[in-house]
Amino acid sequence: MRRTFLGEFEEIILLVVAASATEAYGVSVWEELQQQTGRTITLSAVHTTLYRLEDKGFLSSSMGGATQERGGRRKRYFALTAAGLRALREIELLRQKLWHAIPAARLQLLGT
């Protein structure tokens, strides 16, 4: 199977969905993403990325029930798939490997 590479934004969205204590849907992911990153992000960028990650097999989704507060509209809830978890673990391992490859002396020179 060919490995699919993730961009930074996709990775962060996967992490937000994975870390969600409640069911993750577009607005909840958008709010958490802005809070955690301090970035201003459009809701449409989040929705587009959620659907793209679902197309890649990293997320699955299901429709919730209609509510009065949403004018009868239903929410689409997203959940991490096994492939999504594998992708996040691969990224974590790669980042750890690269961080450990930096010589300690170089980090000291850079003041870290």
LINFEN-V17952 format. One record per residue. RES is the residue in one letter. OMEGA is omega in whole degrees, 0 to 359 (* if undefined). Layout:
BEGIN
RES:OMEGA  RES:OMEGA
END
This chain:
BEGIN
M:180  R:181  R:176  T:180  F:180  L:171  G:181  E:182  F:177  E:179  E:181  I:178  I:177  L:179  L:179  V:179  V:181  A:184  A:184  S:180  A:178  T:179  E:183  A:174  Y:188  G:184  V:181  S:178  V:180  W:180  E:181  E:179  L:179  Q:180  Q:184  Q:185  T:184  G:180  R:170  T:185  I:178  T:178  L:181  S:177  A:179  V:180  H:180  T:181  T:176  L:180  Y:178  R:178  L:175  E:178  D:179  K:179  G:181  F:176  L:169  S:179  S:176  S:181  M:175  G:179  G:177  A:179  T:178  Q:184  E:178  R:178  G:179  G:179  R:180  R:176  K:173  R:180  Y:182  F:178  A:178  L:175  T:177  A:178  A:177  G:178  L:178  R:180  A:179  L:179  R:178  E:179  I:179  E:180  L:179  L:179  R:178  Q:180  K:180  L:178  W:180  H:179  A:179  I:180  P:181  A:180  A:179  R:178  L:179  Q:178  L:182  L:177  G:177  T:*
END
